[in-house]
Amino acid sequence: MNRLKEIRIYKKMTQKELSNLANISQSVLSQYESGQVDPSATAIIQLCNALQISSDYLLGRSDELGVISINDEYVFSTNATEQRLILDFRKLPKQSKDYIVGIVHNLAMTS
């Protein structure tokens, strides 16, 4: 489960936070991350739901993290680069977000 630890750290989550969200023990999560134990199908679903990623991404079958949904309605899928951009964008102050939105809008209009 190489990607499990990687995405947990990228999302700035502790093992305790993820284990609570996924409803699994922290010691079991640690075993999953170290490769000592393979998670069950149920555990994979719980982890993917908690991390908001696809099981294919977690299992290394895809480089797409998953889909973005609003109120459980499918909106669009994102690849790993797009997901990182969204996560980084959310960390910015409002003024920086407004500036970037303006740049992206202007670039899209010239394409």
C-alpha positions as CSV (number, residue, x, y, z in Angstrom):
1,M,0.0,0.0,0.0
2,N,2.7,2.5,-1.1
3,R,0.1,5.1,-2.0
4,L,-1.8,4.9,1.2
5,K,0.9,6.6,3.3
6,E,1.8,9.0,0.4
7,I,-1.8,10.3,0.0
8,R,-2.3,10.5,3.8
9,I,0.8,12.7,4.2
10,Y,-0.1,14.8,1.1
11,K,-3.5,15.5,2.6
12,K,-1.8,16.4,5.9
13,M,-3.6,13.7,7.9
14,T,-2.1,11.8,10.8
15,Q,-2.6,8.1,11.1
16,K,-4.9,8.8,14.0
17,E,-7.1,11.2,12.0
18,L,-7.3,8.7,9.0
19,S,-8.0,5.7,11.2
20,N,-10.8,7.6,12.9
21,L,-12.4,8.7,9.6
22,A,-12.0,5.2,8.1
23,N,-13.2,3.5,11.3
24,I,-10.1,1.2,11.6
25,S,-7.6,1.1,14.4
26,Q,-4.4,3.1,14.1
27,S,-2.2,0.0,14.6
28,V,-3.9,-1.7,11.7
29,L,-3.5,1.4,9.5
30,S,0.2,1.4,10.4
31,Q,0.4,-2.3,9.3
32,Y,-1.3,-1.4,6.0
33,E,1.1,1.5,5.3
34,S,4.2,-0.6,6.1
35,G,3.0,-3.5,3.9
36,Q,2.8,-6.0,6.8
37,V,-0.9,-6.6,6.2
38,D,-3.1,-6.2,3.1
39,P,-6.4,-4.4,3.8
40,S,-9.6,-6.2,3.2
41,A,-12.0,-5.0,0.5
42,T,-14.1,-3.3,3.2
43,A,-11.1,-1.6,4.6
44,I,-10.1,-0.3,1.1
45,I,-13.5,1.2,0.6
46,Q,-13.4,2.8,4.0
47,L,-9.9,4.3,3.4
48,C,-10.9,5.5,-0.1
49,N,-14.0,7.2,1.3
50,A,-12.1,8.8,4.1
51,L,-9.4,10.0,1.7
52,Q,-11.9,10.9,-1.1
53,I,-9.9,8.9,-3.7
54,S,-10.7,6.1,-6.0
55,S,-9.8,2.5,-5.1
56,D,-8.0,2.2,-8.4
57,Y,-5.7,5.0,-7.4
58,L,-5.1,3.5,-4.0
59,L,-4.3,0.1,-5.5
60,G,-2.0,1.6,-8.2
61,R,-4.2,0.8,-11.1
62,S,-4.8,4.4,-12.0
63,D,-3.1,7.8,-11.6
64,E,-6.5,9.5,-11.3
65,L,-7.3,10.2,-7.6
66,G,-11.1,10.0,-8.2
67,V,-14.1,12.2,-8.9
68,I,-15.2,15.5,-7.5
69,S,-18.8,15.4,-6.4
70,I,-21.2,17.9,-4.9
71,N,-24.0,16.6,-2.7
72,D,-23.3,13.1,-4.0
73,E,-23.8,14.2,-7.6
74,Y,-21.0,13.3,-10.0
75,V,-19.4,16.4,-11.5
76,F,-16.1,15.4,-13.2
77,S,-13.0,13.2,-12.7
78,T,-9.6,14.7,-11.9
79,N,-6.1,13.3,-12.5
80,A,-3.4,13.5,-9.8
81,T,-2.0,16.8,-11.1
82,E,-5.5,18.5,-11.1
83,Q,-6.3,17.1,-7.6
84,R,-3.0,18.6,-6.3
85,L,-3.8,21.9,-7.9
86,I,-7.2,22.0,-6.2
87,L,-5.8,21.1,-2.8
88,D,-3.0,23.7,-3.1
89,F,-5.5,26.3,-4.4
90,R,-7.7,25.8,-1.3
91,K,-4.8,26.8,0.9
92,L,-4.3,30.2,-0.7
93,P,-5.7,33.4,0.7
94,K,-8.7,35.0,-1.1
95,Q,-6.6,37.6,-2.9
96,S,-4.3,35.0,-4.4
97,K,-7.2,32.9,-5.4
98,D,-8.8,35.8,-7.2
99,Y,-5.6,36.6,-9.0
100,I,-5.1,33.0,-10.2
101,V,-8.8,32.7,-11.3
102,G,-8.3,35.9,-13.4
103,I,-5.1,34.5,-15.0
104,V,-6.7,31.1,-15.8
105,H,-9.8,32.8,-17.2
106,N,-7.7,35.1,-19.5
107,L,-5.6,32.1,-20.6
108,A,-8.8,30.1,-21.4
109,M,-10.2,32.9,-23.4
110,T,-7.1,33.1,-25.6
111,S,-7.0,29.3,-26.3
